[in-house]
Amino acid sequence: MAVPQPVTDPGDPRLHDYTDLTDVALRRRREPAEGLFIAEGEKVIRRAVEAGYTMRSLLLSEKWLDVMADVIEAADAPVHLVTPDLAEQVTGYHVHRGALAAMARKPLPDPAELLTTARRVAVLEDIVDHANVGAAFRNAAALGVDAVLLSPRCADPLYRRAVKVSMGAVLQLPWTRLPDWPADAGLFARHGFLTAAFCLGDRSITLDELAARRPRKLALMFGTEGDGLTPGALAAADTWVRIPMDAGIDSLNVAAASAVAFYATRG
């Protein structure tokens, strides 16, 4: 059982994992390089532990000791007890959820490994907004998507905001990166997938038409918030798909579009 140890100095090296959590550019570099990510809040911390991630340390305020007692008892890692004010000094924001855990990342699986067992996958290309990535993961988990594959420039699903928005779905749903995108698009054909690129184009079929085909294996491709999928990704796709819109609106936010697409192609 870990014994909570009070920490009173914001510069204490034991708190290194939690420093400057609001600095996105810094954390993008540090967290993957150092093999860590931050789980925020009781539910997300529990889901990370249940998903098999190893805890490096736990940081919490005194009022959360009872709530997290079972997690603390099972923890094989330091537990840092801090005041809310000190937590804010270290992290750069008010930790209103009361608890943070620094978790060790797992090695990412080979894309081919995921495609061997999956029937329906999501492909996210260059989506840089962490909230959109987190929402897409939550949608995918809720609507039966088997795995998510990301282009190299896509935002980190294990960044704190992405984990939070996904409600921990990024910790449970299998995912990996495609190291050489869009050249890696050939993997889908080799594993029997129909690749459907969501875009506004003259040759795009409707989402209803795609669903009616009932492909045995399906890869649903979504692009950036502004420009959409790149020409290379569109060229690699088997078909283009659009969600019909009313009221003069041409498209949905990528997170909303993914939810509609996942729902329509389920089953």
C-alpha positions, 0 to 999 in steps of 0.5 A, spaced: 500 500 500 502 506 498 502 511 503 500 519 501 506 523 503 505 531 503 509 535 498 509 543 500 514 545 495 512 546 488 519 546 485 519 539 488 522 534 483 517 529 485 512 533 481 516 533 475 510 529 471 505 534 473 508 541 471 505 546 466 500 541 464 496 547 460 502 548 456 500 544 450 506 545 446 511 543 451 506 537 453 506 534 446 514 534 446 514 531 453 509 526 454 511 522 448 518 523 449 518 521 457 513 515 456 507 518 460 500 521 460 496 524 465 489 522 467 485 527 470 479 525 475 477 519 479 473 516 473 479 517 468 484 514 473 480 508 475 479 507 467 486 507 466 488 502 471 483 498 469 485 498 462 492 496 464 496 502 464 502 502 470 501 508 475 507 512 475 505 517 481 498 520 484 497 527 486 491 529 490 488 533 495 486 531 502 479 531 501 480 526 495 483 521 500 477 517 502 474 517 495 481 514 492 482 510 498 482 503 494 486 506 488 491 508 493 491 501 497 492 498 490 498 503 488 505 501 487 507 508 486 508 514 490 502 518 492 503 526 493 498 529 497 498 537 496 494 543 497 489 545 492 493 552 491 500 548 490 496 543 485 494 549 481 502 552 482 504 546 479 499 544 473 498 551 471 490 551 473 485 549 478 485 542 479 477 542 480 477 534 479 481 533 485 486 528 483 491 527 477 495 520 476 501 520 471 501 514 467 506 510 463 504 509 456 504 502 453 507 501 446 503 502 440 500 496 436 502 495 429 497 497 424 496 490 421 495 487 428 489 491 429 486 490 422 487 483 422 481 482 428 477 489 426 471 489 422 470 497 422 475 502 424 476 509 424 481 513 420 483 520 423 488 524 418 491 530 421 486 532 426 489 537 431 484 539 436 485 534 442 477 535 444 475 533 437 480 527 437 477 525 444 470 526 442 471 521 436 474 516 440 468 517 445 463 516 439 467 510 436 467 506 443 460 508 444 458 506 437 462 499 436 468 501 432 473 496 433 479 501 433 482 508 431 488 509 426 491 516 426 496 519 421 502 522 424 500 529 425 494 527 428 493 530 435 495 525 441 489 521 444 493 521 451 494 528 452 490 530 458 484 534 454 483 528 449 483 523 455 478 528 459 473 529 453 473 522 451 471 520 458 477 515 458 475 511 451 482 513 449 484 508 454 479 502 452 479 502 445 485 499 441 488 505 437 495 506 433 499 511 428 500 509 421 507 511 420 507 513 413 500 516 411 497 516 406 502 510 403 499 506 409 492 506 406 494 500 402 494 496 408 486 497 408 485 493 402 490 488 404 486 486 410 479 486 406 477 493 408 472 498 404 475 505 405 470 511 405 473 518 405 468 523 408 468 529 404 464 534 400 465 532 392 461 531 386 463 524 386 461 523 393 455 518 395 450 519 401 452 516 408 445 512 407 448 509 400 454 507 404 450 503 409 446 500 404 452 496 401 453 493 408 461 492 407 464 486 411 469 490 413 469 498 413 474 504 414 471 510 415 476 516 414 475 523 417 480 529 415 482 536 419 477 541 422 478 546 416 481 543 410 478 536 410 482 530 407 488 531 403 488 529 396 493 523 397 488 520 402 482 522 397 486 518 392 487 512 396 480 511 398 475 506 395 469 511 395 467 518 397 461 519 402 457 525 404 452 526 410 446 530 406 445 537 410 439 542 410 438 549 412 444 551 407 449 548 412 455 544 408 458 540 413 458 538 421 464 538 426 468 532 425 466 530 432 459 530 430 460 527 423 464 521 426 458 520 431 453 520 425 457 516 421 459 511 426 451 510 428 449 509 421 454 504 419 453 500 425 451 493 425 
